[in-house]
Each structure stands twice: as structure tokens, then as C-alpha cells.
Amino acid sequence: MRITRTLACLALTFVGNVTGSAENWPQWRGPNQDGVSLSTGFPTEWSEDKNISWKIQLPGWGTSTPIVWQDRIFVTCDDDGQNLLICLNRSGKQIWKTTVGESAGNRNRKASGSNPSPVTDGTHVYAYYRSGDLACLDFQGTVVWKINLQKANGRDSLGWDLATSPVLTSSAVVIAVMHQGPSYVTAFDKASGKTLWNTARRVDAPGEARDSYTTPLVIGKPGRETIAVLGADYLTGHAAGNGKEVWRTATLNPRGRGNWRSIASPVYAGGMVIAPYSRGNTLTAIQPGKGADGAVSNISWDIDIAASDVPSPIAYQGKLYLCGDRGDVTSIDVATGNEVWTTRLPRNRYPFSASPVIAEGKLYATRENGTTYVLELAEKPKLVATNALRENTYATPVLLDGKVYLRTSDFLFCIASMP
């Protein structure tokens, strides 16, 4: 690892946007968008015949991560050419399923028309699909409003399948669309679906580098949030109230590489947005709101590291944890960018697409073949368990109230310590 730029780290008042509480998992990556569970009592070992509380077959193919609010689980999938949103109770019983437009299918064998994860504010749930359909539903499964972003703004030209998930501010649901066509960030009133703003995201990224599959990050206090958007060679910050771009970094692609599409999403830690980039070869810490006109004074540190191309980093207790696509797990000090340790999970021909999650000081990382490794985080990290389910798995695990909800391509598992 090589530190290429180091500037003073300044404490800021920004905090990760919290939607929900410790008892809920309202969005992809958990309550604080940082990949950390606030619950306890999780199993560390399971198999096809051990610690499986229940397993249900979903109506169709999908790769999105479920969300959980109190006694409701929401998950999207494709079924017979339709986009579905399904609601289950915590026992795995289906309460309702609602069709949200026609599925656009998939380009990549790992993906589906239902890659984005839904998000909820506890009153409504918002679901977004590769077809461009964005819908707001109430907890009874009734569509409150629905729009199609691609009909309104043009079809996306992504080389692979749309994956960015919607995020919520105090008043809006926000979507980032970054591709080789006109890119934009847009916000809709949560209650009515009315367009609040639509901001063009102008960049000079070449070729495929304009394609981004990342999910925006909401930071700041409710009513004064900033939306951090990573992709097309820049991290930009947008005022949640009007969408205006209020800051941006210098290019993260100074050599103009044409194939640097971005997949792993940023995370907020230590007053900084941490951005993985360069197809998983760099990690950059940015101070929101510092610098202007593309100046680099808002870069706290920038390191060359075999980081992560697809799984997103975790921020936990002053450290960043990266799980590389092949299984190299690295701990980085947030304040300095220095490597704390690196360890290697058992090698396998299947890579990691799901992002890791931390709970109770342990990292849970799931391979595409359904095997989840549990790594105890310590000065010398220790592999606690290797749990195989032999299922195609691309969705991030949900760890909540002592249970692991693991969505595979065809099934949803509830894993818990059984007597």
C-alpha cells in the first residue's frame, strides 16, 4: 500500500443520515449506510441443516438486498416479465405481492431486473427497477404513486445492469443515474411523487468510466442533508433541498482510463466520505465541502491499495474494512489511511459480489456460491466459521435482532441460533 497524498484531517459536523433505528434495516447497508448492524445475538455457524429458522422460495429471480421494518420484510424480484415487490412477516409468510411495471430483464448472468434494494421510512416503501420504474407503496401493498425515469429522461446506456438503490432524505426519495448518456441526480417528493429537482451531472469521464452502479450517500442533519454521489471519475456533493452541486473532488481518474466504471459505493466515516475507485485499486478520503472549483484541498488521504471493485467498504469504530472480490480483507485506519492488517479468506473460484456486514465485532462476508465466512475482528483477525449453503448469492446479508436474512437468487433464508 502507498500513501500518495496526505493532508490534515479536520473534524466536521456531518453525520451519517440515520433512517430508522437499531431494530430496523430500512435500506441497503443498514440503518446508517455503513454496513454495520446495531443488534446482537447472531449465530456464527450454519449449514443447510443447521440453524435455519426458515427458508422460502421467492416468486422469481432477483439480486436485491431485503429491507426490514418492525415485523415486515420487503424484497423485490422478477416474475414472468413483471417487477414485483413482496412483503413478508418475520416468520417468512407472504403478506402481499404487488406488480410494479414490466421487467427489463438482465444483461449479466449475475443480475436481474431487480438489482436495486428498496428503502422505507416506516410509512411507505420505495422500489426501483432496471426498467426505470420507481414506485411508492404503502404497507398494505397499494401503489401510492409510480413514475418511470427512463420514459421521462431517456433510456440508460449502462454496459451492465442498473444497480444503484434509491435513498431517502427527510423529504425526498433520490436516484442517481450515471451512464454514457446524459447523467443526472433527481429527487421526488416522498408523499406525492412530484419531481422536486433534477440536476444534470456534468463530467468529462471517458467511455465506460461514465457508467456507475453506486448508491448515493446521504450525510448531514435532517433538513440540511448533502447527497454524495460517486461515479464517472468524481465524487460530487448535492444540496438535498434543491439538488445544486455544492462541491466536487478533482478527478479520481487523472490518466483518463476509459474502463474505470464504478461499482463499490462510498461510506461515511470520521467526517469524511471514503470512495473506492480505479476498479478497486485506490481508496480516497474526502472532506465534504472543503475546496472549490475542483481543487484537491478536500482530499484527506489517497492510497493505492488492492481494495474492492464490487463489495462496498464498512466503517466501524474508527476503521475501514474492505473485502476484495477474491477475499482479501483489509483494515484501514480512518484518520490516516494507514493499513492496520490484511488477511486472506480461503481461496475459491467464486468471487464476492455481496458487500460485507459487521455485527458484534465480527465480519460476515458471502461469496457468490452462498458460502459466508465469519471473521473475528481483532489485532490478529481470526476466521471463526465457514458456512456453505450452495446457492447463487449476490445480495448483501441483513443482520438484525439476532437473525441473518440471506437472500439468494431464488430463496430467502432466515438464520438464527436454534436449540
Number of C-alpha atoms within 10 A of each C-alpha: 13 12 16 10 13 14 13 12 19 14 10 13 10 20 18 21 22 19 23 18 14 15 16 25 27 30 28 27 24 26 22 27 27 23 27 23 25 19 16 13 14 18 16 20 18 19 15 12 8 13 18 17 16 15 17 15 14 20 16 19 22 29 28 29 27 27 25 27 22 14 11 20 23 26 26 33 27 27 18 12 13 20 28 26 24 21 24 17 16 16 14 18 13 16 14 15 18 17 18 24 19 19 23 19 21 18 14 10 7 16 20 26 31 33 27 29 30 29 28 27 17 16 10 19 24 27 25 31 34 24 24 23 20 23 22 26 21 15 17 12 18 14 17 16 16 18 19 16 20 14 11 9 15 12 14 21 15 19 14 13 23 29 23 23 25 25 26 26 26 17 16 22 24 25 23 26 27 30 24 19 15 17 21 17 21 21 26 20 16 23 15 12 18 13 14 18 18 18 16 16 18 11 14 12 24 18 16 19 24 25 29 30 25 24 27 27 25 28 28 19 16 16 12 13 22 28 27 24 27 30 32 28 27 21 23 22 25 20 16 28 18 13 21 18 18 16 22 25 24 19 18 23 17 9 7 15 15 13 15 25 28 26 25 26 27 28 27 28 22 22 22 25 23 27 26 31 27 23 18 22 16 21 24 22 28 24 24 23 15 16 16 14 10 14 14 17 15 24 23 22 23 23 21 16 17 20 28 31 26 23 24 29 29 26 25 18 10 11 21 23 26 25 32 26 21 19 22 17 23 22 23 18 16 24 19 17 23 16 18 14 15 15 16 14 18 11 10 11 9 15 17 27 26 24 28 30 26 23 21 14 14 21 25 24 26 29 27 21 19 24 20 26 24 25 22 19 17 10 8 10 17 14 16 15 15 19 18 17 16 14 16 19 28 28 27 28 27 27 29 21 16 16 21 21 24 24 29 27 24 17 19 18 21 21 24 22 17 10 4
